[in-house]
Amino acid sequence: MDLWNTETPIRLLPGGDDMDLPRWLDDDISPSDVAAICQGGCASGAYMPAVTYHQALKTMQDHGDDVLQYIEGAVGELPSVNGQSWGQMACTYLSAAVELWAYSMESQLEEIDEAA
């Protein structure tokens, strides 16, 4: 799959129903979003909901426990947030989770293309 040129939401792709799409992600996240996140991280503008304070705070309010568990399950510890404001902490944690998720999805999305 040409990740960079696939704007179709992952959930609508063949096999998309079987992919792990956490509730703390936008429903319309696409393979091109995943490619951009993997290349430059959320802070590059690849996934604005994770770096916009009010959006990250809302997501962490609604799904914060799941986000933190995802990070701990993937790397065993949470990123340091010493001296950060609430908004900065929300962005740090959500960005870390989104980036970890994107890295894991990249190979799954490429496998979809190889199977087709």
C-alpha positions in Angstrom: 0.0 0.0 0.0 1.2 3.5 -0.8 0.7 4.8 2.7 1.4 8.4 1.7 -1.3 8.4 -0.9 -4.1 6.5 0.9 -6.5 8.9 2.5 -9.2 6.3 3.1 -9.8 5.9 6.9 -8.1 2.7 8.2 -11.4 1.4 9.6 -12.8 1.4 6.0 -9.9 -0.5 4.4 -10.1 -4.3 3.7 -9.3 -5.9 7.1 -9.6 -2.5 8.8 -12.2 -4.0 11.2 -9.5 -6.4 12.5 -7.0 -3.6 13.3 -6.6 -2.2 16.7 -7.9 1.3 16.5 -8.0 2.7 20.1 -10.9 4.9 21.0 -8.5 7.8 21.7 -7.7 8.2 18.0 -9.8 10.1 15.5 -12.1 7.7 13.6 -10.9 9.0 10.2 -7.2 8.4 10.8 -5.7 7.2 7.5 -2.6 5.4 6.2 -1.2 8.7 5.1 -1.6 10.0 8.6 0.3 7.0 9.9 3.1 7.6 7.4 3.3 11.3 8.4 3.3 10.5 12.1 6.1 7.9 11.6 8.2 10.3 9.6 7.9 13.4 11.8 6.0 12.6 14.9 2.8 14.3 16.1 4.6 17.6 16.9 5.4 18.0 13.1 1.7 18.7 12.6 1.1 15.1 11.4 -1.6 14.6 14.1 -2.8 17.9 15.4 -5.3 16.5 18.0 -2.3 15.3 20.0 -0.5 18.6 20.1 -3.5 21.0 20.4 -3.9 21.6 24.1 -7.7 21.7 24.3 -8.1 18.6 22.1 -5.4 16.7 24.0 -6.9 17.6 27.3 -10.4 16.5 26.2 -9.0 13.2 24.9 -7.1 12.6 28.1 -10.1 13.5 30.1 -12.2 10.9 28.2 -9.5 8.2 27.7 -6.5 9.1 29.8 -6.3 5.8 31.7 -6.3 3.8 28.4 -3.7 6.1 26.9 -1.4 5.7 29.9 -1.9 1.9 29.9 -1.1 1.8 26.2 2.2 3.6 26.7 3.2 1.5 29.8 2.3 -1.7 27.9 4.5 -0.7 24.9 7.6 0.7 26.7 7.2 -0.1 30.3 7.2 3.5 31.6 5.6 6.9 31.0 7.5 9.8 29.5 8.8 12.4 32.1 6.5 15.4 32.4 8.4 17.2 35.2 7.6 20.9 35.2 4.9 20.7 32.5 1.5 22.3 32.7 -1.7 20.1 32.4 -2.0 20.9 28.7 1.6 20.1 28.0 1.3 16.8 30.0 -1.8 15.9 28.0 0.1 16.5 24.7 3.2 14.6 25.8 1.2 11.5 26.8 -1.2 11.5 23.9 1.6 12.2 21.4 3.6 9.3 22.8 0.7 6.9 22.6 -0.2 8.0 19.0 3.3 7.7 17.8 3.8 4.3 19.4 0.5 3.2 17.8 1.5 4.5 14.4 4.8 2.7 14.4 3.1 -0.5 15.2 0.4 0.1 12.5 2.9 0.9 9.7 3.9 -2.7 9.1 0.3 -4.0 9.4 -0.8 -1.5 6.7 2.0 -2.5 4.5 1.0 -6.2 4.9 -2.5 -5.3 3.7 -1.0 -4.2 0.5 1.1 -7.3 0.1 -1.9 -9.5 0.7 -3.8 -7.7 -2.0 
